[in-house]
């Protein structure tokens, strides 16, 4: 499995775990992570 594929699988699993633990939708977790990442870059 390629490194990018492995990383994506890890992100998918961690997103599901976090969403489940917080009782929120996966898309909301991803949106929050993306907003946070964008704020660090800009």
C-alpha positions as CSV (number, residue, x, y, z in Angstrom):
1,X,0.0,0.0,0.0
2,X,1.3,3.4,-0.9
3,X,2.2,6.0,1.8
4,X,-0.6,8.3,0.6
5,X,-3.1,5.5,0.8
6,X,-1.9,4.5,4.3
7,X,-2.2,8.1,5.5
8,X,-5.7,8.5,4.0
9,X,-6.8,5.3,5.7
10,X,-5.4,6.5,9.0
11,X,-7.2,9.8,8.7
12,X,-10.4,8.1,7.9
13,X,-10.2,5.8,10.9
14,X,-9.2,8.6,13.3
15,X,-12.0,10.8,11.9
16,X,-14.6,8.1,12.5
17,X,-13.3,7.4,16.0
18,X,-13.3,11.1,16.9
19,X,-16.8,11.7,15.5
20,X,-18.1,8.7,17.3
21,X,-16.5,9.8,20.6
22,X,-17.9,13.3,20.3
23,X,-21.2,12.1,18.9
24,X,-21.0,14.3,15.8
25,X,-20.9,13.7,12.1
26,X,-17.6,12.8,10.4
27,X,-18.1,15.7,7.9
28,X,-18.2,18.1,10.9
29,X,-14.9,16.7,12.3
30,X,-13.2,17.0,8.9
31,X,-14.5,20.6,8.4
32,X,-13.2,21.6,11.9
33,X,-9.8,20.0,11.1
34,X,-9.6,21.7,7.7
35,X,-10.5,25.1,9.2
36,X,-7.9,24.7,11.9
37,X,-5.2,23.6,9.4
38,X,-6.1,26.5,7.1
39,X,-5.8,29.0,10.0
40,X,-2.3,27.7,10.8
41,X,-1.1,28.1,7.2
42,X,-2.5,31.6,6.5
